[in-house]
Amino acid sequence: MKVLVLGGTGAMGIHLVRILVEQGYEVFVTSRHRSGTSNNLNFIQGNAHNMEFLKGLLNQVWDVIVDFMIYNTQEFQQRHALILDATKQYFYISSSRVYAKVDGPINESSSRLLDVIEDKDYLNTDEYALTKARQENLLFESNHRNWTIIRPYITYDNERLQLGVLEKEDWLYRALQGRSIIVARDIQHKNTTLTSGEDVAKSIFSLIGQEAALGEAFHITNDQSISWQQVLEIYQNVLSKRGFKNNIVEQELESFLVWRKNKYQVIYDRLFDRTFNNQKINHFIDTSTFISPQYGLEQCLESFLDNTPCSFKSIDWREEALKDRATRECTNFSEISGIKQKIKYQLFKSLPEVGRLLKR
């Protein structure tokens, strides 16, 4: 069976590719940086956002296409029919952020934000949750039923460790440098659901070739919910064992949003309690076997810290400057590479109103 994985290098994709290879599938993965073949794993170098590159891949028929790419709505409108015509089963990776606020556990028929929200300013955006729902609609309204929509919620692995709306570059980097971690008080006391990328990958694999999965949407989430405060405590316990003692600054939401971008992710997701009813996916995999967030987060953070030096993606020095202003701390200039980034940091750190005026 030939499987094409578009953009399969993230927290879910890397595990799915490994599982597919181990199970003997012939796997082709698009990558902007890698090429070459090893046994039944083939890397195709190119950018899957490029329409000509994608059309070249879709000249042949694939048994399965798994799509981890992030498109804007116009991009997806241009290509979804081409993809559906080129495969027997198309996995579209959506998100459980599409769901509106729900009292109690969410199921797949729960209301979506796009369908019930009345905030016109929000609806005029192509914010992530709305984008995913609009792209889901293109599949719902198509003449094809060879698609399966996957709605993971917050996933983690060794390289992705979230805290509220913060990626590890926003909180863990500061922790390792001895500076305060800033969190939003209102978010900390909300319940969330975190699922290991490997468990999501196993679940996607369980749906491959399943007739009952065609034309259906599934969220894939842990059975256990946990508060963001508990998540922080797990992280703190690991860091404390490693000799890191960090100060936690809890801000009111208004102050938090002065420096933090993507306010809609906060307002229309992280301020909701998120728990899930997993009955639908449990017809294919037993979610009670998923690793607990308490153990999984601890192990992933331990694994990340074992790699020396720790690998971080780019740091937003505008945000770091505003955080340092709020905590009256200071970043050592030796941490900041490039004169432009140093100037940006100093500008936002020094001028009282620049952060408020230019934060968007």
Secondary structure per residue as TSV (DSSP state, phi and psi in degrees):
chain	resnum	aa	ss	phi	psi
A	1	M	-	360.0	130.6
A	2	K	E	-98.1	126.9
A	3	V	E	-122.3	129.1
A	4	L	E	-104.4	124.5
A	5	V	E	-112.9	116.5
A	6	L	E	-92.3	114.6
A	7	G	T	69.8	41.7
A	8	G	-	-91.7	53.5
A	9	T	-	-121.1	9.2
A	10	G	S	-94.1	-162.7
A	11	A	T	-61.9	-29.9
A	12	M	T	-95.5	-42.7
A	13	G	H	-61.7	-41.3
A	14	I	H	-63.5	-34.5
A	15	H	H	-76.1	-39.4
A	16	L	H	-63.5	-43.6
A	17	V	H	-59.3	-44.6
A	18	R	H	-60.8	-44.5
A	19	I	H	-62.9	-44.6
A	20	L	H	-60.1	-44.0
A	21	V	H	-64.0	-44.9
A	22	E	H	-62.1	-30.2
A	23	Q	T	-88.5	5.0
A	24	G	T	87.8	9.9
A	25	Y	-	-72.8	151.3
A	26	E	E	-88.9	112.0
A	27	V	E	-113.4	133.0
A	28	F	E	-122.8	124.3
A	29	V	E	-120.8	128.1
A	30	T	E	-80.8	140.8
A	31	S	E	-152.3	137.9
A	32	R	S	-76.2	-15.8
A	33	H	S	-121.2	-18.1
A	34	R	-	-115.0	151.6
A	35	S	-	-148.0	170.4
A	36	G	E	111.6	169.7
A	37	T	E	-131.5	138.3
A	38	S	E	-138.4	109.1
A	39	N	T	55.0	-117.4
A	40	N	T	-101.5	18.0
A	41	L	E	-110.8	123.9
A	42	N	E	-125.1	124.2
A	43	F	E	-97.7	128.8
A	44	I	E	-108.4	111.2
A	45	Q	E	-77.1	127.4
A	46	G	S	159.4	168.9
A	47	N	-	-101.1	113.4
A	48	A	T	-69.2	-8.6
A	49	H	T	-75.2	-21.8
A	50	N	S	-76.4	121.2
A	51	M	H	-63.8	-39.0
A	52	E	H	-66.8	-40.4
A	53	F	H	-61.3	-44.7
A	54	L	H	-64.2	-43.7
A	55	K	H	-59.8	-35.9
A	56	G	H	-61.7	-38.5
A	57	L	H	-70.1	-32.7
A	58	L	T	-89.0	7.2
A	59	N	T	-69.7	-18.4
A	60	Q	S	-113.3	162.3
A	61	V	-	-95.8	131.3
A	62	W	E	-106.5	144.3
A	63	D	E	-64.5	-42.1
A	64	V	E	-141.3	139.0
A	65	I	E	-122.8	126.8
A	66	V	E	-113.3	123.4
A	67	D	E	-114.4	104.4
A	68	F	-	-97.6	4.8
A	69	M	-	-69.8	152.4
A	70	I	-	-108.5	116.5
A	71	Y	-	-112.3	155.0
A	72	N	-	-81.8	168.9
A	73	T	H	-62.8	-38.9
A	74	Q	H	-64.1	-42.2
A	75	E	H	-60.2	-44.8
A	76	F	H	-67.8	-35.1
A	77	Q	H	-62.0	-33.0
A	78	Q	H	-77.1	-21.1
A	79	R	H	-123.6	-13.8
A	80	H	H	-63.2	-37.3
A	81	A	H	-67.3	-37.1
A	82	L	H	-61.9	-42.6
A	83	I	H	-66.5	-45.7
A	84	L	H	-61.9	-34.0
A	85	D	H	-72.0	-17.1
A	86	A	T	-103.6	10.5
A	87	T	E	-150.3	159.9
A	88	K	E	-83.7	-29.3
A	89	Q	E	-147.6	122.2
A	90	Y	E	-109.8	122.0
A	91	F	E	-98.0	112.9
A	92	Y	E	-98.1	120.7
A	93	I	E	-88.0	104.9
A	94	S	-	-95.7	-140.3
A	95	S	-	-161.7	146.6
A	96	S	G	-74.9	-1.8
A	97	R	G	-68.5	-11.8
A	98	V	G	-66.8	-21.4
A	99	Y	B	-74.2	144.1
A	100	A	-	-77.7	179.8
A	101	K	-	-68.0	130.1
A	102	V	-	-128.8	136.8
A	103	D	S	-83.6	112.1
A	104	G	S	95.6	-174.8
A	105	P	-	-64.5	141.6
A	106	I	B	-84.1	137.1
A	107	N	-	-119.1	175.1
A	108	E	T	-66.1	-18.1
A	109	S	T	-96.7	4.9
A	110	S	S	-62.7	154.1
A	111	S	-	-61.1	143.2
A	112	R	B	-99.3	151.8
A	113	L	H	-54.4	-45.0
A	114	L	H	-56.8	-32.4
A	115	D	H	-87.8	-20.0
A	116	V	H	-125.1	-16.4
A	117	I	-	-71.7	144.9
A	118	E	-	-113.5	3.4
A	119	D	-	-74.7	101.7
A	120	K	H	-65.3	-36.7
A	121	D	H	-61.2	-41.7
A	122	Y	H	-66.9	-44.9
A	123	L	H	-64.4	-22.5
A	124	N	T	-80.8	-1.9
A	125	T	S	-97.8	170.3
A	126	D	-	-113.2	41.8
A	127	E	-	-59.3	153.1
A	128	Y	H	-47.7	-50.0
A	129	A	H	-64.2	-37.8
A	130	L	H	-71.8	-41.6
A	131	T	H	-57.4	-47.7
A	132	K	H	-62.1	-42.1
A	133	A	H	-65.8	-40.2
A	134	R	H	-64.5	-37.2
A	135	Q	H	-72.9	-35.6
A	136	E	H	-56.8	-42.2
A	137	N	H	-60.6	-36.0
A	138	L	H	-61.8	-36.0
A	139	L	H	-72.7	-45.1
A	140	F	H	-56.1	-38.5
A	141	E	T	-90.3	-2.8
A	142	S	S	-76.4	167.3
A	143	N	S	-84.4	-0.4
A	144	H	-	-98.2	154.6
A	145	R	-	-132.3	24.4
A	146	N	-	-95.8	29.0
A	147	W	E	-114.7	156.1
A	148	T	E	-134.5	122.3
A	149	I	E	-93.0	128.9
A	150	I	E	-111.4	127.6
A	151	R	E	-117.2	77.5
A	152	P	E	-68.4	159.0
A	153	Y	-	-103.9	-124.6
A	154	I	E	-87.4	116.6
A	155	T	E	-108.0	155.4
A	156	Y	E	-141.0	158.0
A	157	D	B	-157.5	-166.1
A	158	N	T	-61.0	-27.6
A	159	E	T	-102.6	-5.2
A	160	R	B	-133.5	108.8
A	161	L	-	-131.7	102.7
A	162	Q	-	-95.0	155.7
A	163	L	B	-140.1	100.3
A	164	G	T	64.8	-123.1
A	165	V	T	-93.2	4.3
A	166	L	B	-93.8	131.5
A	167	E	-	-80.9	170.2
A	168	K	H	-61.1	-28.5
A	169	E	H	-65.9	-20.4
A	170	D	H	-92.3	-24.6
A	171	W	H	-125.4	-44.5
A	172	L	H	-70.2	-38.2
A	173	Y	H	-56.5	-46.4
A	174	R	H	-62.3	-40.8
A	175	A	H	-60.3	-42.8
A	176	L	H	-72.3	-20.1
A	177	Q	T	-91.9	1.3
A	178	G	T	82.8	14.4
A	179	R	-	-102.2	164.4
A	180	S	-	-67.5	145.4
A	181	I	E	-94.1	126.5
A	182	I	E	-103.7	128.5
A	183	V	E	-130.3	162.7
A	184	A	E	-92.7	123.0
A	185	R	H	-57.0	-42.8
A	186	D	H	-63.8	-33.0
A	187	I	H	-73.6	-40.0
A	188	Q	H	-56.1	-28.4
A	189	H	T	-99.4	10.2
A	190	K	S	-92.1	147.7
A	191	N	E	-85.7	141.4
A	192	T	E	-134.3	175.9
A	193	T	-	-133.1	118.1
A	194	L	E	-115.5	136.0
A	195	T	E	-129.7	137.0
A	196	S	E	-67.9	142.7
A	197	G	H	-57.6	-32.9
A	198	E	H	-67.2	-39.5
A	199	D	H	-66.6	-38.5
A	200	V	H	-63.3	-42.7
A	201	A	H	-61.2	-43.5
A	202	K	H	-60.0	-37.3
A	203	S	H	-70.3	-42.4
A	204	I	H	-59.1	-43.9
A	205	F	H	-59.0	-38.1
A	206	S	H	-64.9	-18.8
A	207	L	H	-93.9	-9.3
A	208	I	T	-65.8	128.8
A	209	G	T	76.7	6.8
A	210	Q	-	-89.4	115.8
A	211	E	G	-56.4	-38.2
A	212	A	G	-70.7	-11.6
A	213	A	G	-91.0	-10.6
A	214	L	T	-75.1	135.2
A	215	G	T	71.2	22.3
A	216	E	E	-127.2	155.3
A	217	A	E	-112.1	140.4
A	218	F	E	-134.1	130.1
A	219	H	E	-91.1	147.5
A	220	I	E	-125.6	104.1
A	221	T	-	-143.6	162.8
A	222	N	-	-68.2	150.8
A	223	D	S	-73.3	-23.0
A	224	Q	-	-95.8	136.6
A	225	S	-	-104.0	161.5
A	226	I	E	-155.6	145.7
A	227	S	E	-81.4	155.5
A	228	W	H	-64.5	-27.5
A	229	Q	H	-64.2	-39.9
A	230	Q	H	-66.7	-37.7
A	231	V	H	-59.4	-47.0
A	232	L	H	-59.8	-40.6
A	233	E	H	-64.2	-37.4
A	234	I	H	-60.8	-48.7
A	235	Y	H	-60.7	-44.4
A	236	Q	H	-62.5	-39.0
A	237	N	H	-62.5	-41.5
A	238	V	H	-65.6	-46.6
A	239	L	H	-64.3	-38.4
A	240	S	H	-62.0	-40.5
A	241	K	H	-63.4	-26.0
A	242	R	T	-90.3	2.2
A	243	G	T	92.3	10.4
A	244	F	-	-97.1	123.0
A	245	K	-	-114.1	111.7
A	246	N	-	-116.3	143.6
A	247	N	-	-86.5	135.9
A	248	I	E	-107.2	125.7
A	249	V	E	-109.6	115.7
A	250	E	E	-95.1	120.1
A	251	Q	E	-104.0	151.9
A	252	E	-	-67.5	154.7
A	253	L	H	-57.3	-41.4
A	254	E	H	-60.2	-42.6
A	255	S	H	-69.7	-38.6
A	256	F	H	-61.2	-41.1
A	257	L	H	-77.6	-6.2
A	258	V	H	-64.9	-39.8
A	259	W	H	-105.8	-21.2
A	260	R	-	-91.0	126.3
A	261	K	S	-76.0	178.5
A	262	N	-	60.5	55.8
A	263	K	H	-61.3	-30.0
A	264	Y	H	-69.0	-29.3
A	265	Q	H	-62.4	-35.0
A	266	V	I	-72.4	-54.4
A	267	I	I	-66.8	-40.7
A	268	Y	I	-108.4	21.7
A	269	D	I	-152.4	-65.4
A	270	R	I	-67.5	-17.2
A	271	L	T	-88.6	3.1
A	272	F	S	-98.7	146.3
A	273	D	-	-77.4	128.0
A	274	R	-	-118.1	104.1
A	275	T	-	-128.6	157.8
A	276	F	B	-133.3	146.0
A	277	N	-	-95.0	115.2
A	278	N	-	-99.5	20.6
A	279	Q	T	-58.3	-38.5
A	280	K	T	-68.0	-49.4
A	281	I	G	-69.9	-22.0
A	282	N	G	-69.3	-8.8
A	283	H	G	-71.0	-14.4
A	284	F	T	-119.9	-27.0
A	285	I	S	-152.0	146.8
A	286	D	-	-87.2	103.7
A	287	T	G	-70.6	-13.0
A	288	S	G	-68.3	-14.9
A	289	T	G	-87.3	-4.9
A	290	F	S	-63.0	146.2
A	291	I	-	-64.5	139.5
A	292	S	-	-68.8	146.0
A	293	P	H	-61.5	-33.1
A	294	Q	H	-60.3	-48.2
A	295	Y	H	-75.7	-43.2
A	296	G	H	-63.5	-45.2
A	297	L	H	-63.7	-41.4
A	298	E	H	-60.6	-47.4
A	299	Q	H	-66.1	-38.4
A	300	C	H	-68.9	-39.4
A	301	L	H	-67.9	-41.1
A	302	E	H	-58.6	-45.1
A	303	S	H	-63.7	-42.0
A	304	F	H	-61.9	-43.6
A	305	L	H	-70.4	-23.6
A	306	D	H	-70.1	-22.0
A	307	N	S	-82.9	119.5
A	308	T	S	-118.6	126.4
A	309	P	S	-77.0	156.3
A	310	C	-	-65.3	139.7
A	311	S	-	-99.2	116.3
A	312	F	-	-115.3	146.4
A	313	K	-	-74.7	-171.5
A	314	S	-	-63.1	141.2
A	315	I	-	-94.0	135.5
A	316	D	-	-84.3	101.9
A	317	W	H	-75.9	-19.5
A	318	R	H	-63.6	-49.2
A	319	E	H	-65.5	-39.7
A	320	E	H	-60.9	-39.3
A	321	A	H	-63.6	-43.8
A	322	L	H	-68.5	-34.6
A	323	K	H	-67.1	-42.2
A	324	D	H	-63.5	-35.6
A	325	R	H	-61.4	-44.6
A	326	A	H	-67.1	-32.9
A	327	T	H	-101.0	-2.8
A	328	R	T	58.9	39.2
A	329	E	-	-111.5	177.6
A	330	C	-	-145.1	136.5
A	331	T	-	-87.4	136.9
A	332	N	-	-70.4	129.4
A	333	F	G	-59.6	-22.1
A	334	S	G	-66.7	-18.9
A	335	E	G	-75.8	-22.6
A	336	I	S	-98.4	120.9
A	337	S	-	-94.2	133.1
A	338	G	S	94.3	137.2
A	339	I	H	-65.3	-36.2
A	340	K	H	-63.9	-40.6
A	341	Q	H	-69.1	-35.4
A	342	K	H	-64.1	-42.2
A	343	I	H	-65.1	-42.9
A	344	K	H	-58.9	-46.7
A	345	Y	H	-59.8	-48.4
A	346	Q	H	-64.4	-38.0
A	347	L	H	-61.9	-50.9
A	348	F	H	-72.4	-25.9
A	349	K	H	-75.7	-32.4
A	350	S	H	-93.9	-34.8
A	351	L	-	-95.1	120.9
A	352	P	T	-58.3	-38.1
A	353	E	T	-100.1	-8.4
A	354	V	H	-64.7	-36.0
A	355	G	H	-64.3	-41.6
A	356	R	H	-68.5	-38.4
A	357	L	H	-75.4	-33.2
A	358	L	H	-114.2	14.7
A	359	K	-	-69.3	-19.4
A	360	R	-	-101.9	360.0
